[in-house]
Protein backbone atom coordinates (compact mmCIF):
# COMPACT_ATOMS: atom_id res chain seq x y z
CA UNK A 1 0.00 0.00 0.00
CA UNK A 2 1.42 3.44 -0.88
CA UNK A 3 2.58 5.57 2.02
CA UNK A 4 0.16 8.50 2.61
CA UNK A 5 1.58 11.88 1.68
CA UNK A 6 0.68 15.44 2.63
CA UNK A 7 -1.17 15.88 -0.67
CA UNK A 8 -3.60 13.12 0.38
CA UNK A 9 -5.01 15.68 2.83
CA UNK A 10 -6.25 17.85 -0.03
CA UNK A 11 -9.29 15.66 -0.37
CA UNK A 12 -11.95 16.36 -2.98
CA UNK A 13 -12.90 19.97 -2.20
CA UNK A 14 -13.00 22.34 -5.19
CA UNK A 15 -9.95 24.21 -3.87
CA UNK A 16 -8.14 20.97 -3.09
CA UNK A 17 -8.59 19.76 -6.67
CA UNK A 18 -7.34 23.08 -8.07
CA UNK A 19 -4.32 23.07 -5.77
CA UNK A 20 -3.54 19.51 -6.83
CA UNK A 21 -3.49 20.75 -10.46
CA UNK A 22 -1.02 23.48 -9.52
CA UNK A 23 1.22 20.96 -7.77
CA UNK A 24 1.10 18.74 -10.86
CA UNK A 25 2.18 21.75 -12.94
CA UNK A 26 5.33 21.89 -10.84
CA UNK A 27 6.30 18.47 -12.17
CA UNK A 28 5.79 19.58 -15.78
CA UNK A 29 6.10 23.38 -16.22
CA UNK A 30 6.08 22.96 -20.01
CA UNK A 31 2.41 22.02 -19.72
CA UNK A 32 1.55 25.46 -18.31
CA UNK A 33 0.36 26.95 -21.59
CA UNK A 34 -2.04 29.87 -22.09
CA UNK A 35 -4.69 27.43 -23.30
CA UNK A 36 -4.32 25.21 -20.22
CA UNK A 37 -4.45 28.19 -17.91
CA UNK A 38 -7.44 29.73 -19.73
CA UNK A 39 -9.42 26.54 -19.11
CA UNK A 40 -8.84 26.88 -15.36
CA UNK A 41 -9.15 30.66 -14.74
CA UNK A 42 -12.38 32.37 -13.72
CA UNK A 43 -13.60 35.19 -16.03
CA UNK A 44 -12.74 37.84 -13.39
CA UNK A 45 -9.21 36.48 -12.96
CA UNK A 46 -8.67 36.27 -16.73
CA UNK A 47 -9.96 39.85 -17.10
CA UNK A 48 -7.47 41.09 -14.51
CA UNK A 49 -4.50 39.11 -15.86
CA UNK A 50 -4.94 37.45 -19.28
CA UNK A 51 -3.76 33.85 -19.71
CA UNK A 52 -1.03 35.10 -22.07
CA UNK A 53 0.55 36.86 -19.05
CA UNK A 54 -0.63 34.47 -16.36
CA UNK A 55 0.86 31.32 -17.95
CA UNK A 56 4.46 32.54 -18.35
CA UNK A 57 4.36 34.11 -14.89
CA UNK A 58 3.24 30.84 -13.33
CA UNK A 59 5.69 28.79 -15.39
CA UNK A 60 8.54 31.13 -14.47
CA UNK A 61 7.90 30.46 -10.79
CA UNK A 62 7.55 26.71 -11.04
CA UNK A 63 10.76 25.48 -12.75
CA UNK A 64 12.94 26.90 -9.98
CA UNK A 65 11.14 24.76 -7.43
CA UNK A 66 12.86 21.52 -8.41
CA UNK A 67 13.45 19.22 -5.49
CA UNK A 68 10.59 20.59 -3.39
CA UNK A 69 8.43 18.44 -1.17
CA UNK A 70 4.93 19.17 0.09
CA UNK A 71 5.38 19.47 3.84
CA UNK A 72 1.86 20.46 4.94
CA UNK A 73 -1.50 21.17 3.34
CA UNK A 74 -4.49 23.06 4.63
CA UNK A 75 -8.04 23.39 3.31
CA UNK A 76 -9.35 26.33 5.33
CA UNK A 77 -12.63 26.22 3.38
CA UNK A 78 -14.01 24.31 0.38
CA UNK A 79 -12.91 27.23 -1.79
CA UNK A 80 -9.39 27.87 -0.43
CA UNK A 81 -6.44 25.54 0.04
CA UNK A 82 -2.74 25.97 0.71
CA UNK A 83 0.39 23.83 0.66
CA UNK A 84 3.70 24.51 2.39
CA UNK A 85 6.59 23.60 0.13
CA UNK A 86 10.12 22.93 1.39
CA UNK A 87 13.06 22.84 -1.02
CA UNK A 88 16.19 20.73 -0.76
CA UNK A 89 18.17 23.87 0.13
CA UNK A 90 15.87 24.52 3.11
CA UNK A 91 13.86 27.35 1.55
CA UNK A 92 10.10 27.38 1.95
CA UNK A 93 7.01 28.72 0.20
CA UNK A 94 3.26 28.67 0.66
CA UNK A 95 1.30 27.92 -2.51
CA UNK A 96 -2.30 29.07 -2.12
CA UNK A 97 -5.31 28.63 -4.37
CA UNK A 98 -8.77 30.25 -4.17
CA UNK A 99 -11.61 29.12 -6.43
CA UNK A 100 -15.04 30.54 -7.26
CA UNK A 101 -17.77 29.49 -4.84
CA UNK A 102 -20.10 28.44 -7.67
CA UNK A 103 -19.52 25.53 -10.09
CA UNK A 104 -17.42 24.88 -12.10
CA UNK A 105 -15.20 26.35 -9.31
CA UNK A 106 -12.71 28.04 -11.59
CA UNK A 107 -9.47 29.43 -10.15
CA UNK A 108 -9.95 32.98 -8.88
CA UNK A 109 -6.48 33.48 -7.39
CA UNK A 110 -3.14 31.72 -7.02
CA UNK A 111 -0.38 32.95 -4.75
CA UNK A 112 3.15 31.69 -4.23
CA UNK A 113 4.81 33.48 -1.31
CA UNK A 114 7.97 32.84 0.71
CA UNK A 115 7.23 30.97 3.93
CA UNK A 116 9.09 31.47 7.16
CA UNK A 117 10.37 28.17 8.53
CA UNK A 118 11.72 27.44 12.02
CA UNK A 119 15.13 26.96 10.42
CA UNK A 120 15.22 30.61 9.26
CA UNK A 121 17.54 32.89 11.24
CA UNK A 122 15.61 34.82 13.87
CA UNK A 123 12.37 33.01 13.13
CA UNK A 124 12.09 30.94 16.27
CA UNK A 125 9.78 28.04 16.98
CA UNK A 126 6.23 28.17 15.67
CA UNK A 127 3.51 28.96 18.20
CA UNK A 128 0.43 26.73 17.90
CA UNK A 129 -2.60 28.85 17.06
CA UNK A 130 -4.71 27.29 19.87
CA UNK A 131 -2.25 28.82 22.36
CA UNK A 132 -3.37 32.28 21.17
CA UNK A 133 -7.02 31.61 20.46
CA UNK A 134 -8.45 32.68 23.84
CA UNK A 135 -11.47 34.86 22.89
CA UNK A 136 -11.23 36.87 26.13
CA UNK A 137 -7.81 38.35 25.26
CA UNK A 138 -9.10 41.89 24.79
CA UNK A 139 -6.92 44.92 25.43
CA UNK A 140 -7.80 48.29 26.86
CA UNK A 141 -9.28 50.66 24.30
CA UNK A 142 -11.08 53.81 25.39
CA UNK A 143 -14.82 54.45 24.83
CA UNK A 144 -15.33 50.72 24.53
CA UNK A 145 -18.49 49.22 23.03
CA UNK A 146 -19.47 45.64 23.83
CA UNK A 147 -21.06 45.19 20.39
CA UNK A 148 -17.79 46.13 18.70
CA UNK A 149 -15.81 43.92 21.08
CA UNK A 150 -17.99 40.92 20.32
CA UNK A 151 -17.72 41.43 16.56
CA UNK A 152 -13.94 41.89 16.70
CA UNK A 153 -13.48 38.81 18.90
CA UNK A 154 -15.54 36.70 16.50
CA UNK A 155 -13.65 38.05 13.49
CA UNK A 156 -10.27 37.33 15.10
CA UNK A 157 -11.29 33.70 15.62
CA UNK A 158 -12.20 33.43 11.93
CA UNK A 159 -9.13 35.33 10.75
CA UNK A 160 -6.76 33.43 13.06
CA UNK A 161 -4.78 36.66 13.40
CA UNK A 162 -2.72 37.30 16.55
CA UNK A 163 -4.21 40.81 16.73
CA UNK A 164 -7.23 42.67 15.35
CA UNK A 165 -7.82 46.39 15.92
CA UNK A 166 -10.92 48.45 15.16
CA UNK A 167 -11.71 52.12 15.70
CA UNK A 168 -14.77 54.33 15.38
CA UNK A 169 -14.51 57.68 13.57
CA UNK A 170 -17.02 60.47 14.21
CA UNK A 171 -16.72 64.23 14.29
CA UNK A 172 -13.55 64.00 12.22
CA UNK A 173 -11.55 61.91 14.70
CA UNK A 174 -11.10 58.51 16.31
CA UNK A 175 -13.66 58.48 19.13
CA UNK A 176 -13.02 54.97 20.42
CA UNK A 177 -11.15 51.81 19.63
CA UNK A 178 -10.95 48.17 20.61
CA UNK A 179 -8.36 45.43 20.21
CA UNK A 180 -8.18 41.67 20.57
CA UNK A 181 -4.92 39.76 20.87
CA UNK A 182 -1.25 40.64 20.68
CA UNK A 183 0.93 43.10 18.80
CA UNK A 184 3.87 40.77 19.53
CA UNK A 185 3.31 37.11 20.27
CA UNK A 186 6.64 36.34 21.96
CA UNK A 187 6.19 39.02 24.64
CA UNK A 188 2.36 39.10 24.63
CA UNK A 189 2.65 42.85 24.06
CA UNK A 190 -0.69 44.55 23.51
CA UNK A 191 -1.27 47.05 20.71
CA UNK A 192 -2.29 50.66 21.20
CA UNK A 193 -3.94 53.17 18.88
CA UNK A 194 -0.41 54.54 18.23
CA UNK A 195 1.26 51.21 17.35
CA UNK A 196 2.81 51.36 13.87
CA UNK A 197 1.12 49.26 11.18
CA UNK A 198 1.38 48.85 7.43
CA UNK A 199 -1.45 50.34 5.37
CA UNK A 200 -0.77 48.11 2.33
CA UNK A 201 -2.90 49.31 -0.60
CA UNK A 202 -4.80 51.78 1.59
CA UNK A 203 -1.63 53.80 0.87
CA UNK A 204 -3.18 54.60 -2.52
CA UNK A 205 -5.68 56.92 -0.84
CA UNK A 206 -2.86 59.15 0.45
CA UNK A 207 -1.22 59.08 -2.98
CA UNK A 208 -4.54 60.15 -4.51
CA UNK A 209 -4.82 63.08 -2.09
CA UNK A 210 -1.33 64.23 -3.12
CA UNK A 211 -2.40 64.15 -6.77
CA UNK A 212 -5.61 66.06 -6.03
CA UNK A 213 -3.60 68.73 -4.26
CA UNK A 214 -1.69 69.30 -7.50
CA UNK A 215 -5.00 69.44 -9.40
CA UNK A 216 -6.41 71.99 -6.94
CA UNK A 217 -3.26 74.09 -7.30
CA UNK A 218 -3.62 74.09 -11.09
CA UNK A 219 -0.31 72.31 -11.62
CA UNK A 220 -1.93 69.40 -13.44
CA UNK A 221 -5.36 68.67 -14.87
CA UNK A 222 -7.37 65.63 -13.83
CA UNK A 223 -8.00 64.91 -17.51
CA UNK A 224 -4.36 65.34 -18.55
CA UNK A 225 -2.90 62.32 -20.34
CA UNK A 226 -0.45 60.68 -17.96
CA UNK A 227 2.14 60.75 -20.78
CA UNK A 228 2.15 64.55 -20.67
CA UNK A 229 3.78 64.37 -17.24
CA UNK A 230 5.40 60.91 -17.14
CA UNK A 231 6.81 60.19 -20.63
CA UNK A 232 8.41 56.93 -19.53
CA UNK A 233 7.17 54.28 -19.15
CA UNK A 234 4.84 54.77 -22.08
CA UNK A 235 1.28 53.50 -21.71
CA UNK A 236 -0.07 51.67 -24.77
CA UNK A 237 -3.86 51.31 -25.07
CA UNK A 238 -5.93 49.04 -27.36
CA UNK A 239 -7.74 51.96 -29.04
CA UNK A 240 -4.88 54.46 -29.07
CA UNK A 241 -6.66 56.88 -26.75
CA UNK A 242 -4.58 58.07 -23.80
CA UNK A 243 -4.84 56.98 -20.18
CA UNK A 244 -5.66 60.09 -18.18
CA UNK A 245 -4.92 61.04 -14.59
CA UNK A 246 -8.50 60.42 -13.50
CA UNK A 247 -8.40 56.88 -14.94
CA UNK A 248 -5.43 56.03 -12.74
CA UNK A 249 -7.07 57.60 -9.68
CA UNK A 250 -10.26 55.60 -10.24
CA UNK A 251 -8.54 52.29 -11.12
CA UNK A 252 -10.10 52.35 -14.59
CA UNK A 253 -6.91 52.74 -16.65
CA UNK A 254 -7.04 49.14 -17.90
CA UNK A 255 -3.35 48.78 -16.95
CA UNK A 256 -2.81 45.57 -14.93
CA UNK A 257 0.11 44.82 -12.68
CA UNK A 258 2.11 42.15 -14.50
CA UNK A 259 2.31 39.11 -12.17
CA UNK A 260 5.98 38.76 -13.09
CA UNK A 261 6.67 42.08 -11.33
CA UNK A 262 7.68 41.44 -7.72
CA UNK A 263 5.63 43.61 -5.36
CA UNK A 264 7.91 43.20 -2.35
CA UNK A 265 11.65 42.83 -1.75
CA UNK A 266 13.82 42.23 1.29
CA UNK A 267 14.32 45.29 3.47
CA UNK A 268 17.33 47.29 2.30
CA UNK A 269 17.18 46.08 -1.31
CA UNK A 270 17.62 48.80 -3.93
CA UNK A 271 14.61 49.12 -6.23
CA UNK A 272 15.15 50.53 -9.75
CA UNK A 273 12.87 53.22 -11.21
CA UNK A 274 9.45 52.19 -12.46
CA UNK A 275 10.32 52.50 -16.14
CA UNK A 276 13.23 50.07 -15.69
CA UNK A 277 11.07 47.63 -13.74
CA UNK A 278 8.48 47.39 -16.50
CA UNK A 279 10.87 47.65 -19.46
CA UNK A 280 9.81 51.16 -20.42
CA UNK A 281 6.25 50.21 -21.44
CA UNK A 282 2.89 49.38 -19.89
CA UNK A 283 0.02 47.89 -21.89
CA UNK A 284 -3.64 48.43 -21.02
CA UNK A 285 -5.88 45.39 -21.49
CA UNK A 286 -9.02 47.40 -22.30
CA UNK A 287 -9.66 51.03 -23.31
CA UNK A 288 -9.31 53.50 -20.43
CA UNK A 289 -12.52 54.24 -18.52
CA UNK A 290 -14.26 51.00 -19.49
CA UNK A 291 -13.71 48.76 -16.51
CA UNK A 292 -12.59 48.81 -12.89
CA UNK A 293 -9.41 46.89 -12.11
CA UNK A 294 -7.28 47.51 -9.02
CA UNK A 295 -3.89 48.57 -10.39
CA UNK A 296 -0.92 49.04 -8.05
CA UNK A 297 1.31 49.85 -11.02
CA UNK A 298 -1.18 52.57 -12.01
CA UNK A 299 -0.69 54.23 -8.64
CA UNK A 300 3.07 53.87 -9.05
CA UNK A 301 2.62 56.00 -12.19
CA UNK A 302 0.80 58.59 -10.10
CA UNK A 303 3.70 58.58 -7.64
CA UNK A 304 6.08 59.23 -10.54
CA UNK A 305 3.80 62.09 -11.62
CA UNK A 306 4.00 63.67 -8.14
CA UNK A 307 7.81 63.50 -8.20
CA UNK A 308 8.15 64.91 -11.72
CA UNK A 309 5.75 67.81 -11.16
CA UNK A 310 7.09 68.83 -7.72
CA UNK A 311 10.75 67.90 -8.17
CA UNK A 312 10.72 66.31 -4.70
CA UNK A 313 11.06 62.77 -3.41
CA UNK A 314 7.61 61.20 -3.24
CA UNK A 315 7.72 60.49 0.52
CA UNK A 316 8.82 64.06 1.31
CA UNK A 317 6.14 65.60 -0.91
CA UNK A 318 3.32 63.53 0.58
CA UNK A 319 4.50 64.28 4.13
CA UNK A 320 4.60 68.03 3.55
CA UNK A 321 1.54 68.37 1.31
CA UNK A 322 -0.86 65.81 2.80
CA UNK A 323 0.20 64.14 6.04
CA UNK A 324 1.26 67.18 8.05
CA UNK A 325 -1.71 69.38 7.02
CA UNK A 326 -4.09 66.56 8.02
CA UNK A 327 -2.28 65.97 11.32
CA UNK A 328 -1.06 62.46 10.39
CA UNK A 329 2.30 62.93 12.08
CA UNK A 330 2.91 59.22 12.73
CA UNK A 331 2.56 58.20 9.08
CA UNK A 332 5.25 57.94 6.40
CA UNK A 333 6.09 56.23 3.11
CA UNK A 334 9.52 55.37 4.51
CA UNK A 335 10.65 53.82 7.78
CA UNK A 336 11.85 57.10 9.30
CA UNK A 337 11.49 58.98 12.59
CA UNK A 338 7.80 59.63 11.99
CA UNK A 339 7.09 55.93 12.58
CA UNK A 340 6.56 54.41 16.04
CA UNK A 341 9.46 52.28 17.24
CA UNK A 342 7.34 49.31 18.40
CA UNK A 343 5.29 48.17 15.40
CA UNK A 344 2.50 45.68 15.09
CA UNK A 345 4.55 42.55 14.35
CA UNK A 346 3.47 40.70 11.22
CA UNK A 347 2.81 36.96 11.20
CA UNK A 348 2.22 34.14 8.79
CA UNK A 349 -0.55 31.95 10.21
CA UNK A 350 -0.95 28.77 8.22
CA UNK A 351 -1.42 25.10 9.14
CA UNK A 352 -2.42 26.17 12.70
CA UNK A 353 1.08 27.60 13.25
CA UNK A 354 2.07 31.20 13.93
CA UNK A 355 5.46 32.34 12.59
CA UNK A 356 6.97 35.82 12.23
CA UNK A 357 6.50 37.03 8.65
CA UNK A 358 9.59 37.92 6.66
CA UNK A 359 10.35 41.65 6.57
CA UNK A 360 9.71 43.12 3.11
CA UNK A 361 9.57 46.56 1.54
CA UNK A 362 7.16 47.41 -1.29
CA UNK A 363 8.52 47.83 -4.79
CA UNK A 364 5.62 50.12 -5.79
CA UNK A 365 5.87 52.54 -2.87
CA UNK A 366 2.96 54.87 -3.82
CA UNK A 367 0.67 51.84 -4.06
CA UNK A 368 1.53 50.01 -0.83
CA UNK A 369 4.33 51.72 1.09
CA UNK A 370 2.69 53.78 3.85
CA UNK A 371 3.18 52.90 7.51
CA UNK A 372 0.74 54.49 9.94
CA UNK A 373 -1.23 53.95 13.17
CA UNK A 374 -4.86 53.25 13.96
CA UNK A 375 -5.11 56.81 15.30
CA UNK A 376 -3.73 58.33 12.08
CA UNK A 377 -5.94 56.04 10.00
CA UNK A 378 -8.84 57.55 11.94
CA UNK A 379 -7.57 61.03 11.03
CA UNK A 380 -7.55 60.01 7.36
CA UNK A 381 -11.11 58.67 7.60
CA UNK A 382 -12.21 61.89 9.30
CA UNK A 383 -10.60 63.98 6.56
CA UNK A 384 -12.36 61.99 3.82
CA UNK A 385 -15.70 62.51 5.62
CA UNK A 386 -15.26 66.30 5.70
CA UNK A 387 -17.82 68.16 3.57
CA UNK A 388 -15.12 69.78 1.41
CA UNK A 389 -13.98 66.30 0.28
CA UNK A 390 -17.44 64.84 -0.31
CA UNK A 391 -16.90 64.84 -4.08
CA UNK A 392 -13.78 62.68 -3.70
CA UNK A 393 -15.70 59.81 -2.08
CA UNK A 394 -18.78 59.94 -4.33
CA UNK A 395 -18.95 57.41 -7.19
CA UNK A 396 -16.87 58.74 -10.05
CA UNK A 397 -16.43 55.78 -12.36
CA UNK A 398 -19.06 53.81 -14.29
CA UNK A 399 -20.09 50.48 -12.89
CA UNK A 400 -17.71 47.91 -14.34
CA UNK A 401 -17.08 44.21 -14.24
CA UNK A 402 -18.77 42.47 -11.29
CA UNK A 403 -20.73 45.65 -10.56
CA UNK A 404 -17.75 47.50 -9.07
CA UNK A 405 -17.79 51.29 -8.84
CA UNK A 406 -15.00 53.47 -7.49
CA UNK A 407 -14.22 57.01 -6.35
CA UNK A 408 -11.73 59.77 -7.16
CA UNK A 409 -9.43 58.51 -4.39
CA UNK A 410 -9.60 54.83 -5.34
CA UNK A 411 -12.12 53.78 -2.70
CA UNK A 412 -14.72 51.21 -3.66
CA UNK A 413 -18.29 52.49 -3.53
CA UNK A 414 -21.59 50.70 -3.05
CA UNK A 415 -25.17 51.16 -1.93
CA UNK A 416 -25.26 48.96 1.18
CA UNK A 417 -28.92 48.39 1.95
CA UNK A 418 -29.85 51.93 0.90
CA UNK A 419 -26.83 53.51 2.61
CA UNK A 420 -23.95 54.80 0.44
CA UNK A 421 -20.61 53.45 1.67
CA UNK A 422 -17.04 53.90 0.46
CA UNK A 423 -14.15 51.73 1.58
CA UNK A 424 -10.80 50.20 0.83
CA UNK A 425 -9.04 47.27 2.48
CA UNK A 426 -5.44 46.26 1.75
CA UNK A 427 -3.11 43.39 2.58
CA UNK A 428 0.64 42.87 2.84
CA UNK A 429 2.64 39.95 4.29
CA UNK A 430 1.78 40.07 7.99
CA UNK A 431 -0.57 43.06 7.67
CA UNK A 432 -4.15 44.05 6.89
CA UNK A 433 -5.70 47.52 7.08
CA UNK A 434 -8.98 49.08 6.02
CA UNK A 435 -11.00 52.30 6.09
CA UNK A 436 -14.81 52.26 5.79
CA UNK A 437 -16.96 55.39 5.41
CA UNK A 438 -20.66 56.27 5.51
CA UNK A 439 -20.38 59.77 3.96
CA UNK A 440 -24.02 60.80 4.42
CA UNK A 441 -23.87 59.89 8.12
CA UNK A 442 -20.44 61.42 8.72
CA UNK A 443 -19.08 58.32 10.48
CA UNK A 444 -16.51 55.68 9.70
CA UNK A 445 -14.62 52.63 10.92
CA UNK A 446 -10.93 51.75 10.63
CA UNK A 447 -9.58 48.22 11.08
CA UNK A 448 -6.22 46.44 11.10
CA UNK A 449 -4.78 42.98 11.71
CA UNK A 450 -1.35 41.35 11.66
CA UNK A 451 -1.74 38.26 9.46
CA UNK A 452 -2.49 38.18 5.74
CA UNK A 453 -4.01 35.83 3.18
CA UNK A 454 -6.64 36.44 0.48
CA UNK A 455 -9.42 34.96 2.61
CA UNK A 456 -8.39 37.12 5.59
CA UNK A 457 -8.51 40.20 3.37
CA UNK A 458 -12.05 39.31 2.28
CA UNK A 459 -13.11 38.70 5.90
CA UNK A 460 -11.68 42.05 7.01
CA UNK A 461 -13.76 43.68 4.28
CA UNK A 462 -16.84 42.04 5.78
CA UNK A 463 -15.86 43.02 9.33
CA UNK A 464 -15.39 46.67 8.41
CA UNK A 465 -18.79 46.87 6.73
CA UNK A 466 -20.45 45.05 9.64
CA UNK A 467 -18.92 47.46 12.17
CA UNK A 468 -19.81 50.45 10.00
CA UNK A 469 -23.48 49.41 10.00
CA UNK A 470 -23.37 49.11 13.80
CA UNK A 471 -21.74 52.52 14.19
CA UNK A 472 -24.20 54.26 11.85
CA UNK A 473 -27.13 52.88 13.87
CA UNK A 474 -25.50 54.09 17.10
CA UNK A 475 -23.92 57.45 16.30
CA UNK A 476 -25.95 60.65 15.74
CA UNK A 477 -25.61 62.12 12.24
Secondary structure as GFF3:
##gff-version 3
##sequence-region A 1 477
A	DSSP	three_ten_helix	6	10	.	.	.	ID=ss1
A	DSSP	alpha_helix	14	27	.	.	.	ID=ss2
A	DSSP	three_ten_helix	29	31	.	.	.	ID=ss3
A	DSSP	alpha_helix	34	40	.	.	.	ID=ss4
A	DSSP	alpha_helix	43	48	.	.	.	ID=ss5
A	DSSP	alpha_helix	51	62	.	.	.	ID=ss6
A	DSSP	three_ten_helix	63	65	.	.	.	ID=ss7
A	DSSP	beta_strand	69	77	.	.	.	ID=ss8
A	DSSP	beta_strand	80	86	.	.	.	ID=ss9
A	DSSP	beta_strand	92	99	.	.	.	ID=ss10
A	DSSP	beta_strand	107	114	.	.	.	ID=ss11
A	DSSP	beta_strand	127	128	.	.	.	ID=ss12
A	DSSP	three_ten_helix	129	132	.	.	.	ID=ss13
A	DSSP	alpha_helix	146	159	.	.	.	ID=ss14
A	DSSP	beta_strand	163	170	.	.	.	ID=ss15
A	DSSP	beta_strand	173	181	.	.	.	ID=ss16
A	DSSP	beta_strand	197	198	.	.	.	ID=ss17
A	DSSP	three_ten_helix	200	202	.	.	.	ID=ss18
A	DSSP	alpha_helix	203	216	.	.	.	ID=ss19
A	DSSP	three_ten_helix	226	228	.	.	.	ID=ss20
A	DSSP	beta_strand	234	236	.	.	.	ID=ss21
A	DSSP	alpha_helix	245	249	.	.	.	ID=ss22
A	DSSP	beta_strand	264	266	.	.	.	ID=ss23
A	DSSP	alpha_helix	274	277	.	.	.	ID=ss24
A	DSSP	beta_strand	281	283	.	.	.	ID=ss25
A	DSSP	alpha_helix	296	310	.	.	.	ID=ss26
A	DSSP	alpha_helix	314	318	.	.	.	ID=ss27
A	DSSP	pi_helix	319	323	.	.	.	ID=ss28
A	DSSP	alpha_helix	324	326	.	.	.	ID=ss29
A	DSSP	beta_strand	347	350	.	.	.	ID=ss30
A	DSSP	beta_strand	353	356	.	.	.	ID=ss31
A	DSSP	beta_strand	360	362	.	.	.	ID=ss32
A	DSSP	alpha_helix	365	368	.	.	.	ID=ss33
A	DSSP	beta_strand	371	372	.	.	.	ID=ss34
A	DSSP	alpha_helix	374	385	.	.	.	ID=ss35
A	DSSP	three_ten_helix	387	393	.	.	.	ID=ss36
A	DSSP	three_ten_helix	401	403	.	.	.	ID=ss37
A	DSSP	beta_strand	405	406	.	.	.	ID=ss38
A	DSSP	beta_strand	412	416	.	.	.	ID=ss39
A	DSSP	beta_strand	419	428	.	.	.	ID=ss40
A	DSSP	beta_strand	431	438	.	.	.	ID=ss41
A	DSSP	beta_strand	443	449	.	.	.	ID=ss42
A	DSSP	alpha_helix	454	474	.	.	.	ID=ss43
###
